[in-house]
Amino acid sequence: MSNVAENFAKITAKIEEKGDAALEIAEIFQFNITGEDSGTWTVNLKEGPSCTEGENDDATCVITIADEDFLGLMAGERNGMELFATGKLKIERDAMAAMKLEKLFKM
């Protein structure tokens, strides 16, 4: 499995490729990754699109997840709803916005 930063680089490439289509999601997501490969990233699909390292006070949805669970989710080995149901994926602010992430990952 690749590391967290590499996965956010892939997300960056995907949203740059999709451009205006990514902006249709119209949300700002902040990912707080915990564990050995921890960090905070913001995926801005409202005023961008962009994916940058760091926090965003205007984030519509803040997602906290362990690095190994995030990597498993990105690899398609873990299910987001299962992670949420078991408390391994936490959502703050607008939980409904998190549902739009699936659209991004399917692009």
Phi and psi in degrees as GROMACS dihedral restraints (atoms count N, CA, C in turn):
[ dihedral_restraints ]
;  ai    aj    ak    al  type     phi  dphi    fc
    3     4     5     6     1   -83.8    20    10
    4     5     6     7     1   171.7    20    10
    6     7     8     9     1   -86.7    20    10
    7     8     9    10     1   172.8    20    10
    9    10    11    12     1   -60.8    20    10
   10    11    12    13     1   -47.6    20    10
   12    13    14    15     1   -58.8    20    10
   13    14    15    16     1   -39.1    20    10
   15    16    17    18     1   -63.2    20    10
   16    17    18    19     1   -37.2    20    10
   18    19    20    21     1   -68.7    20    10
   19    20    21    22     1   -37.9    20    10
   21    22    23    24     1   -70.1    20    10
   22    23    24    25     1   -28.6    20    10
   24    25    26    27     1   -65.3    20    10
   25    26    27    28     1   -38.4    20    10
   27    28    29    30     1   -66.2    20    10
   28    29    30    31     1   -40.1    20    10
   30    31    32    33     1   -63.1    20    10
   31    32    33    34     1   -42.1    20    10
   33    34    35    36     1   -58.0    20    10
   34    35    36    37     1   -48.3    20    10
   36    37    38    39     1   -60.9    20    10
   37    38    39    40     1   -41.0    20    10
   39    40    41    42     1   -64.8    20    10
   40    41    42    43     1   -45.9    20    10
   42    43    44    45     1   -72.6    20    10
   43    44    45    46     1   -30.5    20    10
   45    46    47    48     1   -67.3    20    10
   46    47    48    49     1   -39.0    20    10
   48    49    50    51     1   -64.8    20    10
   49    50    51    52     1   -41.1    20    10
   51    52    53    54     1   -84.1    20    10
   52    53    54    55     1   -22.5    20    10
   54    55    56    57     1    49.1    20    10
   55    56    57    58     1  -114.4    20    10
   57    58    59    60     1   -61.0    20    10
   58    59    60    61     1   -31.5    20    10
   60    61    62    63     1   -63.4    20    10
   61    62    63    64     1   -37.5    20    10
   63    64    65    66     1   -67.3    20    10
   64    65    66    67     1   -34.9    20    10
   66    67    68    69     1   -66.4    20    10
   67    68    69    70     1   -19.8    20    10
   69    70    71    72     1   -62.8    20    10
   70    71    72    73     1   -22.7    20    10
   72    73    74    75     1   -68.5    20    10
   73    74    75    76     1   -33.8    20    10
   75    76    77    78     1    54.2    20    10
   76    77    78    79     1    43.9    20    10
   78    79    80    81     1  -136.6    20    10
   79    80    81    82     1   159.7    20    10
   81    82    83    84     1  -117.1    20    10
   82    83    84    85     1   121.8    20    10
   84    85    86    87     1  -110.8    20    10
   85    86    87    88     1   130.7    20    10
   87    88    89    90     1  -111.6    20    10
   88    89    90    91     1   127.6    20    10
   90    91    92    93     1  -108.1    20    10
   91    92    93    94     1   118.4    20    10
   93    94    95    96     1  -101.8    20    10
   94    95    96    97     1   107.1    20    10
   96    97    98    99     1   -98.1    20    10
   97    98    99   100     1   126.0    20    10
   99   100   101   102     1  -106.7    20    10
  100   101   102   103     1   166.2    20    10
  102   103   104   105     1   108.0    20    10
  103   104   105   106     1  -166.3    20    10
  105   106   107   108     1   -61.4    20    10
  106   107   108   109     1   -37.9    20    10
  108   109   110   111     1  -103.3    20    10
  109   110   111   112     1    52.5    20    10
  111   112   113   114     1   -83.1    20    10
  112   113   114   115     1   163.5    20    10
  114   115   116   117     1   166.1    20    10
  115   116   117   118     1   176.4    20    10
  117   118   119   120     1  -127.2    20    10
  118   119   120   121     1   131.7    20    10
  120   121   122   123     1  -130.5    20    10
  121   122   123   124     1   149.6    20    10
  123   124   125   126     1  -120.5    20    10
  124   125   126   127     1   127.8    20    10
  126   127   128   129     1  -108.4    20    10
  127   128   129   130     1   108.0    20    10
  129   130   131   132     1  -101.0    20    10
  130   131   132   133     1   107.0    20    10
  132   133   134   135     1  -112.1    20    10
  133   134   135   136     1    23.9    20    10
  135   136   137   138     1  -116.2    20    10
  136   137   138   139     1   -43.3    20    10
  138   139   140   141     1  -125.1    20    10
  139   140   141   142     1    48.7    20    10
  141   142   143   144     1  -151.1    20    10
  142   143   144   145     1  -112.0    20    10
  144   145   146   147     1   -77.5    20    10
  145   146   147   148     1   151.0    20    10
  147   148   149   150     1  -155.4    20    10
  148   149   150   151     1   161.4    20    10
  150   151   152   153     1  -137.1    20    10
  151   152   153   154     1   115.6    20    10
  153   154   155   156     1  -132.2    20    10
  154   155   156   157     1   155.6    20    10
  156   157   158   159     1   -80.3    20    10
  157   158   159   160     1   135.4    20    10
  159   160   161   162     1   122.9    20    10
  160   161   162   163     1   172.3    20    10
  162   163   164   165     1   -85.0    20    10
  163   164   165   166     1   164.4    20    10
  165   166   167   168     1  -141.5    20    10
  166   167   168   169     1   114.1    20    10
  168   169   170   171     1   -62.1    20    10
  169   170   171   172     1   -22.1    20    10
  171   172   173   174     1   -94.4    20    10
  172   173   174   175     1    10.3    20    10
  174   175   176   177     1   -56.6    20    10
  175   176   177   178     1   130.4    20    10
  177   178   179   180     1   -72.5    20    10
  178   179   180   181     1   -35.2    20    10
  180   181   182   183     1  -140.9    20    10
  181   182   183   184     1   128.6    20    10
  183   184   185   186     1  -114.1    20    10
  184   185   186   187     1   123.1    20    10
  186   187   188   189     1  -114.5    20    10
  187   188   189   190     1   126.9    20    10
  189   190   191   192     1  -114.9    20    10
  190   191   192   193     1   127.9    20    10
  192   193   194   195     1  -154.6    20    10
  193   194   195   196     1   146.4    20    10
  195   196   197   198     1   -70.2    20    10
  196   197   198   199     1   149.4    20    10
  198   199   200   201     1   -54.4    20    10
  199   200   201   202     1   -45.6    20    10
  201   202   203   204     1   -66.0    20    10
  202   203   204   205     1   -34.6    20    10
  204   205   206   207     1   -72.3    20    10
  205   206   207   208     1   -38.9    20    10
  207   208   209   210     1   -61.7    20    10
  208   209   210   211     1   -46.1    20    10
  210   211   212   213     1   -63.7    20    10
  211   212   213   214     1   -39.5    20    10
  213   214   215   216     1   -65.0    20    10
  214   215   216   217     1   -39.5    20    10
  216   217   218   219     1   -63.4    20    10
  217   218   219   220     1   -45.4    20    10
  219   220   221   222     1   -66.6    20    10
  220   221   222   223     1   -31.0    20    10
  222   223   224   225     1   -83.3    20    10
  223   224   225   226     1    -4.1    20    10
  225   226   227   228     1    79.7    20    10
  226   227   228   229     1    12.8    20    10
  228   229   230   231     1   -92.1    20    10
  229   230   231   232     1   -14.4    20    10
  231   232   233   234     1  -128.5    20    10
  232   233   234   235     1   152.1    20    10
  234   235   236   237     1  -103.7    20    10
  235   236   237   238     1   126.5    20    10
  237   238   239   240     1   -58.7    20    10
  238   239   240   241     1   -40.8    20    10
  240   241   242   243     1   -66.4    20    10
  241   242   243   244     1   -38.0    20    10
  243   244   245   246     1   -65.6    20    10
  244   245   246   247     1   -43.8    20    10
  246   247   248   249     1   -60.8    20    10
  247   248   249   250     1   -41.1    20    10
  249   250   251   252     1   -65.6    20    10
  250   251   252   253     1   -46.2    20    10
  252   253   254   255     1   -63.3    20    10
  253   254   255   256     1   -30.1    20    10
  255   256   257   258     1   -94.5    20    10
  256   257   258   259     1     4.9    20    10
  258   259   260   261     1    80.0    20    10
  259   260   261   262     1     8.5    20    10
  261   262   263   264     1   -84.6    20    10
  262   263   264   265     1   -14.4    20    10
  264   265   266   267     1  -127.5    20    10
  265   266   267   268     1   117.8    20    10
  267   268   269   270     1  -110.5    20    10
  268   269   270   271     1   139.4    20    10
  270   271   272   273     1  -122.2    20    10
  271   272   273   274     1   127.6    20    10
  273   274   275   276     1  -115.0    20    10
  274   275   276   277     1   158.3    20    10
  276   277   278   279     1    71.3    20    10
  277   278   279   280     1  -119.3    20    10
  279   280   281   282     1   -93.2    20    10
  280   281   282   283     1    97.7    20    10
  282   283   284   285     1   -65.1    20    10
  283   284   285   286     1   -30.9    20    10
  285   286   287   288     1   -65.2    20    10
  286   287   288   289     1   -30.9    20    10
  288   289   290   291     1   -62.5    20    10
  289   290   291   292     1   -33.6    20    10
  291   292   293   294     1   -60.7    20    10
  292   293   294   295     1   -29.5    20    10
  294   295   296   297     1   -63.5    20    10
  295   296   297   298     1   -25.5    20    10
  297   298   299   300     1   -73.4    20    10
  298   299   300   301     1   -16.3    20    10
  300   301   302   303     1   -61.6    20    10
  301   302   303   304     1   -34.6    20    10
  303   304   305   306     1   -57.5    20    10
  304   305   306   307     1   -39.5    20    10
  306   307   308   309     1   -61.6    20    10
  307   308   309   310     1   -42.3    20    10
  309   310   311   312     1   -61.5    20    10
  310   311   312   313     1   -47.5    20    10
  312   313   314   315     1   -68.4    20    10
  313   314   315   316     1   -21.7    20    10
  315   316   317   318     1   -85.7    20    10
  316   317   318   319     1   -12.5    20    10
